[in-house]
Amino acid sequence: EKNGKWIEINANPHRLDLDWRTCLEIRDRGILFIINPDAHNTKGIADNRYGINVARKAGLTKEHVANTRSLKEFVSLLKK
């Protein structure tokens, strides 16, 4: 958090390289996440559900995930 970095949860089912247990450790350090479907076409956007499942299993809430915020809040986070 102090470095202003976010951690990506890549929701592509062929990736899913961030395990929910690792998310717990990262969450406890106060680092924000961003869920990315890694979509290369419009059908790929539906893959977001896999990233959401990882986030839920790790107990992440909207406060932990940057791209669950309103546009105004998201822009504010970008400026930090």
C-alpha positions in Angstrom: 0.0 0.0 0.0 2.7 2.5 0.9 4.2 2.1 -2.6 0.8 2.7 -4.3 0.8 -0.6 -6.1 -2.2 -2.8 -6.7 -2.3 -6.6 -7.3 -4.1 -8.0 -10.2 -6.4 -11.0 -9.9 -6.2 -12.3 -13.5 -9.6 -14.0 -14.0 -8.8 -15.8 -17.2 -9.6 -19.5 -16.4 -6.3 -20.5 -18.1 -4.3 -18.3 -15.8 -5.8 -17.8 -12.3 -2.3 -17.5 -11.1 -3.2 -15.8 -7.8 -4.4 -18.3 -5.2 -7.0 -17.2 -2.7 -4.6 -18.0 0.2 -2.0 -15.6 -1.3 -4.8 -13.0 -1.6 -5.4 -13.4 2.2 -1.7 -12.5 2.8 -1.8 -9.6 0.4 -5.1 -8.3 1.9 -3.6 -8.4 5.4 -0.8 -6.1 4.2 -3.4 -3.5 3.1 -2.6 -3.8 -0.6 -5.5 -3.2 -3.0 -6.6 -5.6 -5.7 -8.0 -5.2 -9.2 -9.9 -7.9 -11.0 -9.1 -8.3 -14.7 -10.8 -10.7 -17.0 -7.8 -10.6 -19.4 -10.4 -10.5 -22.2 -9.2 -10.6 -25.7 -12.7 -10.5 -27.1 -16.2 -9.6 -25.7 -16.9 -13.2 -24.6 -13.9 -13.1 -22.4 -15.5 -10.4 -20.2 -17.6 -13.2 -18.7 -14.4 -14.7 -17.2 -14.6 -12.0 -14.5 -16.7 -14.5 -12.5 -13.6 -16.6 -11.9 -11.7 -13.7 -10.5 -14.7 -12.7 -8.4 -14.8 -16.3 -7.0 -11.1 -16.1 -6.0 -11.8 -12.7 -4.3 -14.8 -14.0 -2.5 -13.0 -17.1 -1.3 -10.3 -14.9 0.1 -12.9 -12.8 1.9 -12.2 -9.7 -0.1 -14.8 -7.0 0.0 -15.4 -4.0 -2.2 -13.0 -2.0 0.0 -10.2 -4.4 -1.0 -10.9 -4.3 -4.8 -10.2 -1.0 -6.6 -12.5 -1.7 -9.6 -15.6 -2.2 -7.5 -15.6 1.5 -6.6 -17.6 4.3 -8.2 -15.8 6.2 -11.0 -15.1 9.1 -8.7 -13.6 6.9 -6.0 -11.6 4.9 -8.6 -10.1 8.1 -10.1 -9.3 9.3 -6.6 -7.4 6.0 -5.9 -5.4 6.5 -9.2 -4.2 9.9 -7.9 -2.7 8.4 -4.7 
